[in-house]
Amino acid sequence: MPDTITTIDLIRHGEPVGGNKYRGRSDDPLSEKGWAQMRTAIGGHRPWDAIVSSTLSRCAAFATELAQRHAVPLEFDARLMEIGFGEWEGRTAAEVTAQDPALLRRFWLDPLNNVPPGAELLTAFRDRVIPAWDEILTRHSGKHILIVGHAGVIRMVVRHVLDMPLQRVFRLAVPHAGITRIRVENEGGQTLPTLLFHAGVL
């Protein structure tokens, strides 16, 4: 039997004001639809011992509401912010590709070598998200935790758990208010993470 089993649920924020576009670190709040998506996704569930959230308002506002409603401890971690998209931030896919229709395809196929101007490097993003993930696992060992975050953060964590190549991270789809569950067993100082489900529901 494992010494400890830690369960982490990760939920992406709902739709923000302004609809679908590259936000990165832009701090748009949730739209009414986004609030409804989050509340529907969680429903009456409250199995968590603690909630950890990105500091951006599209995550933090819902995390605060949920924590207060169920009297669950809440933490914020700026390392869980979305990847920075540089000059693409605030622009739709159509706007990004207006001058070069193949631009996004090149990025999705090889994000390591097709970085948007001024964007955060994928390696740098990994190097801030994964230490935050590891610290959450250590600090909350043996508990059931909810992380309220972003598509990029959830992709990076799942990629890490499955040991996927970094350049394939954007092949993981993460819908608004989609939930991912990971179980981490620790035995004799060795950890075994397992992806139980991805982009699902409770």
The 8 nearest C-alpha neighbors of each residue, nearest first, counted from 0:
[[1, 2, 186, 3, 184, 185, 4, 187],
 [2, 0, 186, 3, 185, 184, 4, 187],
 [1, 3, 186, 185, 0, 4, 187, 184],
 [4, 2, 141, 185, 1, 184, 5, 140],
 [3, 5, 184, 141, 183, 185, 6, 1],
 [4, 6, 141, 183, 142, 140, 182, 143],
 [7, 5, 182, 143, 181, 183, 144, 142],
 [6, 8, 144, 181, 180, 143, 145, 182],
 [9, 7, 180, 145, 179, 146, 144, 181],
 [8, 10, 146, 179, 178, 145, 147, 180],
 [11, 9, 178, 147, 177, 176, 148, 146],
 [10, 12, 176, 149, 148, 175, 177, 150],
 [11, 13, 176, 58, 175, 57, 148, 149],
 [14, 12, 33, 175, 176, 36, 37, 15],
 [13, 15, 33, 29, 175, 30, 18, 32],
 [16, 14, 29, 30, 28, 33, 18, 27],
 [15, 17, 30, 29, 18, 28, 27, 14],
 [16, 18, 15, 19, 20, 30, 27, 14],
 [19, 17, 16, 15, 14, 20, 30, 91],
 [20, 18, 91, 17, 21, 14, 15, 92],
 [19, 21, 91, 90, 22, 89, 18, 92],
 [20, 22, 88, 89, 90, 23, 87, 91],
 [23, 21, 88, 25, 89, 24, 20, 84],
 [22, 24, 83, 81, 82, 84, 25, 21],
 [23, 25, 83, 81, 22, 26, 80, 82],
 [26, 24, 22, 23, 27, 88, 89, 55],
 [25, 27, 55, 24, 56, 28, 57, 22],
 [26, 28, 25, 15, 16, 57, 29, 56],
 [29, 27, 57, 15, 56, 16, 26, 30],
 [30, 28, 15, 57, 33, 16, 14, 34],
 [29, 31, 16, 33, 15, 32, 14, 34],
 [32, 30, 34, 33, 35, 29, 16, 14],
 [33, 31, 35, 30, 34, 36, 14, 13],
 [32, 34, 13, 14, 30, 36, 29, 31],
 [35, 33, 31, 37, 36, 32, 29, 38],
 [34, 36, 32, 38, 33, 37, 39, 31],
 [37, 35, 33, 39, 34, 13, 38, 176],
 [38, 36, 40, 34, 39, 176, 35, 13],
 [37, 39, 35, 41, 40, 36, 42, 34],
 [38, 40, 42, 36, 37, 41, 35, 34],
 [41, 39, 37, 38, 42, 36, 176, 200],
 [42, 40, 38, 39, 44, 43, 37, 201],
 [43, 41, 39, 44, 40, 38, 37, 201],
 [42, 44, 41, 45, 38, 39, 40, 46],
 [45, 43, 42, 41, 46, 201, 47, 40],
 [44, 46, 47, 43, 69, 41, 48, 42],
 [45, 47, 44, 48, 143, 144, 145, 49],
 [48, 46, 143, 144, 49, 45, 145, 50],
 [47, 49, 143, 144, 142, 71, 46, 50],
 [50, 48, 72, 144, 47, 71, 73, 145],
 [49, 51, 145, 73, 144, 146, 74, 72],
 [52, 50, 74, 146, 75, 73, 145, 147],
 [53, 51, 147, 75, 146, 59, 148, 76],
 [52, 54, 79, 80, 148, 76, 55, 77],
 [53, 55, 77, 59, 75, 76, 52, 56],
 [56, 54, 53, 57, 26, 58, 59, 80],
 [55, 57, 59, 58, 60, 28, 26, 54],
 [58, 56, 28, 29, 55, 59, 12, 60],
 [59, 57, 56, 12, 60, 147, 61, 55],
 [58, 60, 56, 62, 61, 54, 55, 52],
 [61, 59, 63, 56, 62, 58, 57, 64],
 [60, 62, 64, 63, 59, 58, 65, 57],
 [63, 61, 59, 65, 60, 64, 66, 58],
 [62, 64, 66, 60, 61, 65, 59, 67],
 [65, 63, 61, 67, 62, 66, 68, 60],
 [66, 64, 68, 62, 63, 67, 61, 69],
 [67, 65, 71, 63, 69, 70, 68, 64],
 [66, 68, 70, 64, 65, 69, 63, 71],
 [69, 67, 65, 66, 70, 64, 71, 63],
 [68, 70, 66, 71, 67, 65, 45, 64],
 [71, 69, 67, 66, 68, 72, 65, 73],
 [70, 72, 66, 69, 49, 73, 48, 67],
 [73, 71, 49, 50, 66, 70, 74, 48],
 [74, 72, 50, 51, 49, 66, 71, 75],
 [73, 75, 51, 50, 52, 76, 72, 49],
 [76, 74, 52, 51, 54, 53, 77, 73],
 [75, 77, 78, 53, 79, 54, 52, 74],
 [78, 76, 79, 54, 80, 53, 75, 55],
 [77, 79, 76, 80, 127, 128, 131, 53],
 [78, 80, 53, 77, 76, 128, 152, 148],
 [81, 79, 53, 78, 77, 55, 54, 82],
 [80, 82, 23, 149, 151, 24, 152, 83],
 [83, 81, 23, 124, 151, 84, 119, 80],
 [82, 84, 23, 119, 118, 24, 85, 81],
 [85, 83, 118, 23, 87, 88, 82, 86],
 [118, 86, 84, 117, 87, 83, 116, 88],
 [85, 87, 88, 116, 117, 84, 115, 118],
 [88, 86, 84, 85, 90, 21, 89, 95],
 [89, 87, 22, 21, 84, 90, 86, 85],
 [88, 90, 22, 21, 20, 87, 91, 25],
 [91, 89, 20, 88, 87, 21, 94, 95],
 [92, 90, 20, 94, 93, 21, 95, 19],
 [91, 93, 95, 94, 96, 20, 90, 21],
 [94, 92, 96, 91, 95, 97, 90, 100],
 [93, 95, 91, 97, 92, 96, 90, 98],
 [96, 94, 92, 93, 97, 91, 90, 87],
 [95, 97, 100, 99, 93, 94, 98, 102],
 [96, 98, 94, 99, 95, 93, 100, 92],
 [99, 97, 96, 100, 95, 94, 102, 101],
 [98, 100, 96, 102, 101, 97, 95, 103],
 [99, 101, 96, 102, 97, 98, 103, 104],
 [102, 100, 104, 99, 103, 105, 96, 106],
 [103, 101, 105, 99, 104, 100, 96, 106],
 [102, 104, 106, 105, 101, 107, 96, 100],
 [103, 105, 107, 101, 106, 102, 108, 100],
 [106, 104, 108, 102, 103, 107, 109, 101],
 [105, 107, 110, 103, 113, 109, 104, 108],
 [108, 106, 104, 105, 109, 110, 169, 103],
 [109, 107, 105, 106, 104, 110, 167, 166],
 [108, 110, 106, 111, 107, 112, 166, 105],
 [111, 109, 106, 113, 112, 107, 114, 166],
 [110, 112, 109, 113, 166, 121, 114, 120],
 [113, 111, 110, 109, 114, 106, 105, 166],
 [114, 112, 110, 106, 111, 109, 115, 105],
 [113, 115, 112, 110, 116, 118, 111, 106],
 [114, 116, 118, 85, 117, 84, 113, 86],
 [117, 115, 118, 86, 85, 114, 87, 84],
 [116, 118, 85, 86, 115, 119, 84, 114],
 [119, 85, 117, 84, 115, 83, 116, 120],
 [118, 120, 83, 82, 121, 84, 124, 123],
 [119, 121, 123, 122, 118, 124, 114, 111],
 [120, 122, 124, 123, 125, 119, 111, 110],
 [121, 123, 125, 120, 124, 126, 111, 165],
 [124, 122, 126, 120, 125, 121, 127, 119],
 [125, 123, 121, 122, 126, 127, 82, 128],
 [126, 124, 122, 128, 123, 127, 129, 121],
 [125, 127, 123, 124, 128, 129, 122, 130],
 [126, 128, 124, 125, 78, 129, 130, 123],
 [129, 127, 131, 125, 130, 78, 126, 79],
 [128, 130, 132, 131, 125, 127, 126, 133],
 [131, 129, 133, 132, 128, 127, 134, 126],
 [132, 130, 134, 128, 129, 133, 135, 78],
 [133, 131, 129, 135, 130, 134, 128, 136],
 [134, 132, 130, 136, 135, 131, 129, 137],
 [133, 135, 137, 131, 136, 132, 138, 130],
 [136, 134, 138, 132, 137, 133, 139, 131],
 [135, 137, 133, 134, 139, 140, 138, 132],
 [136, 138, 134, 140, 135, 139, 133, 132],
 [137, 139, 135, 136, 140, 134, 133, 141],
 [140, 138, 136, 137, 142, 135, 141, 144],
 [139, 141, 137, 136, 142, 5, 138, 3],
 [140, 142, 5, 4, 3, 139, 143, 6],
 [141, 143, 5, 140, 139, 48, 144, 6],
 [144, 142, 6, 47, 48, 7, 5, 46],
 [143, 145, 7, 47, 49, 48, 50, 8],
 [144, 146, 8, 50, 9, 7, 51, 47],
 [145, 147, 9, 51, 52, 50, 148, 8],
 [148, 146, 52, 10, 58, 9, 11, 51],
 [147, 149, 11, 53, 58, 146, 52, 12],
 [148, 150, 11, 152, 151, 81, 12, 153],
 [149, 151, 153, 173, 152, 11, 154, 148],
 [152, 150, 154, 149, 153, 81, 155, 82],
 [151, 153, 155, 149, 154, 150, 156, 81],
 [152, 154, 156, 150, 155, 151, 157, 149],
 [155, 153, 151, 157, 152, 156, 158, 168],
 [154, 156, 158, 152, 153, 157, 151, 159],
 [155, 157, 159, 153, 158, 154, 160, 152],
 [158, 156, 160, 154, 159, 155, 161, 153],
 [157, 159, 163, 155, 161, 156, 160, 162],
 [160, 158, 162, 156, 157, 161, 155, 163],
 [159, 161, 157, 158, 162, 192, 156, 193],
 [160, 162, 158, 163, 159, 157, 194, 193],
 [163, 161, 159, 160, 158, 164, 157, 165],
 [162, 164, 158, 161, 165, 159, 167, 168],
 [165, 163, 166, 167, 162, 168, 158, 159],
 [166, 164, 167, 168, 163, 158, 121, 122],
 [165, 167, 164, 168, 109, 110, 111, 169],
 [168, 166, 165, 164, 169, 170, 163, 108],
 [167, 169, 170, 165, 166, 154, 158, 171],
 [170, 168, 171, 167, 107, 154, 172, 166],
 [169, 171, 168, 167, 172, 107, 108, 154],
 [170, 172, 169, 154, 168, 173, 167, 158],
 [171, 173, 170, 174, 169, 198, 154, 150],
 [172, 174, 150, 198, 177, 171, 175, 11],
 [175, 173, 177, 176, 172, 198, 11, 150],
 [174, 176, 13, 177, 11, 12, 14, 173],
 [177, 175, 11, 13, 12, 37, 10, 36],
 [178, 176, 198, 174, 175, 10, 199, 11],
 [179, 177, 10, 198, 199, 9, 200, 197],
 [178, 180, 197, 9, 198, 196, 8, 199],
 [181, 179, 8, 196, 195, 7, 194, 9],
 [182, 180, 194, 7, 195, 193, 6, 8],
 [181, 183, 6, 193, 192, 5, 7, 184],
 [182, 184, 192, 5, 191, 4, 193, 6],
 [185, 183, 4, 191, 190, 3, 1, 192],
 [186, 184, 190, 3, 189, 1, 2, 188],
 [187, 185, 1, 2, 189, 188, 190, 184],
 [186, 188, 189, 185, 2, 1, 190, 3],
 [187, 189, 186, 185, 190, 2, 184, 1],
 [190, 188, 186, 187, 185, 191, 184, 1],
 [189, 191, 185, 184, 192, 186, 183, 188],
 [190, 192, 184, 183, 185, 193, 189, 182],
 [193, 191, 183, 182, 160, 184, 190, 181],
 [194, 192, 182, 181, 195, 183, 191, 160],
 [193, 195, 181, 196, 180, 182, 192, 160],
 [196, 194, 180, 181, 193, 182, 197, 179],
 [197, 195, 180, 179, 194, 199, 198, 181],
 [196, 198, 179, 199, 178, 180, 195, 194],
 [199, 197, 177, 178, 179, 173, 174, 196],
 [198, 200, 178, 197, 177, 179, 196, 201],
 [201, 199, 178, 40, 177, 198, 179, 41],
 [200, 199, 41, 40, 178, 44, 42, 179]]
